[in-house]
Amino acid sequence: MSIQQLIWNYLKAKKLNTGLNILLLSLGIAMITLLILFNNQLEEKMTNNSKGIDLVVGAKGSPLQQILCSVFHVDFPTGNIKLREADRLAKHRLVKYAIPLALGDSYQGFRVVGTNRAYSSIYQADLASGGWWEKDLEVTLGSAVAHLTKLKVGDRFESAHGLTKDGHAHDENKYVVRGILKKSGTVIDELILTTISSVWKVHEEQVINHNDQMPISPSLLVPSVEAGDSLREITSLLIKYKNPIAAIQLPRFINTQTSMQAASPAFEMARLFMLLGVGADALMGFAYVLIFISGLSIFIALYNSLKERRYDMAIMRSMGASRGLLFKTIILEGSILTFIGASVGILLGHAVLVFFVLIMEEGQKMGLSAGIFYVEEGVILAGSVVLGIFCSLLPAIQAYRVNIHNVLAGS
């Protein structure tokens, strides 16, 4: 019988203890794995979604709400800003480019965003079918929107007020699907893109110019309307700095010299992760408690089983087994036990994420993937083996010191 078979038979002989130790360890490892998957992918998505956006300008209110609304599209606007004032800011010497957003409606929980083609360029979005939105009430869908709503090129739909599915429907003005974007792994996958004037039209703004002639002096942000108009409003402005000095001067200028508010995605993201980190740390702490209890249980199980195996070990020694082999057997038993527990835990963590993505619509919208493995998971696996060695070290030393004559004489 090989040493591996011997260890396996030892583990099978105590099925209840073995199963309990694996369960405790796997639950702790699964919780840590799930936190790693969520945190890493959430951080990656937030970084990708805010790439190319240095500053968000909107109505005064909560800066974090402004970022969540205009960059990640998971919150409501703080209000509207005047297009005339936004135009002036877009011409500022410290602004490289400014992208306008007009928000307010959604379709089946997916936000309708009035903007221009520069917005899709930030995320390097490409068409999968159809074309880009051009005229009023034409839209281009993100890949996730098309997949979950089953809309196709040429279909018509009506938007609803707000982000909920039961909001007031604007059935008097229906959008038509002009195109569908390829999957990009960014927030644009979950958006419905159209013109800003479409958003105004749906909300029955009487100030819209309905003729096909271009204004004499077009707005920089919305060329289809006259510059300097004091009635039209947009939700926010996404700004890219022209040079590093803009990061110091521009936010202060906006917050003190205008009626608008400037919020930095980088700063607000750091603050958000700090807030989320409190809950994540609590869950991580609970996971480590489970792992500690599991390690203690493994140590006790090995130490107690050593008393039952003293006679077996004495027989093995009398048949030629060395002290080192007994030591190695106990060490391997603890290592294999923790390795199995960690492997089950990692797979369980990924399985929970698969369930979240497949069963819950929120998981699909977030674009999380259970098929991604991180380096931290390899570290967890290696750490579990070290834990097994540490827990079995004292029992292994006791096995090494087994006195053949005393054990056999006592029998």
Secondary structure, 3 states (H helix, E strand, C coil): CCHHHHHHHHHHHCHHHHHHHHHHHHHHHHHHHHHHHHHHHHHHHHHHHCCCCCEEEEECCCHHHHHHHHCCCCCCCCCCEEHHHHHHHHCCCCEEEEEEEEEEEEECCEEEEECCHHHHHHCCCCEEEECCCCCCCEEEECHHHHHHHCCCCCCEECCEECCCCCCCECCCCCEEEEEEECCCCCHHHHEEEECHHHHHHHCCCCCCCCCCCCCCCECCCCCCCECCCCCCEECEEEEEECCCCHHHHHHHHHHHHCCEEEECHHHHHHHHHHHHHHHHHHHHHHHHHHHHHHHHHHHHHHHHHHHHHHHHHHHHHHCCCCHHHHHHHHHHHHHHHHHHHHHHHHHHHHHHHHHHHHHCHHHHHHCCCCCCCCHHHHHHHHHHHHHHHHHHHHHHHHHHCCCHHHHHHHC
